[in-house]
């Protein structure tokens, strides 16, 4: 069982990062405001978790302007998709362990 626990990714221990990745895995692109709304977190809290995932290259960020207002969207990078899938697989294996 210890081996399975070692397969869990520390980047996803936070419920907010887990939520961000879960949302991004099932949506093509998600705006900053939509993530904030879905997760029920503050700007500062969301920004710090997004920054951590960006630093690990788990998410992609696209900044643009819509009606002269900044608009930021996020999606999962290939390495993020692989890391998150491995994390979920490890959780499932842990749950199946007797």
Secondary structure, 3 states (H helix, E strand, C coil): CHHHHHCCCHHHCCHHHHHHHHHHHCCCCEEHHHHHHHHCCCHHHHHHHHHHHHHCCCEEEEEEEECCEEEEEEEECHHHHHHHHHHHHHHHHHHHCC
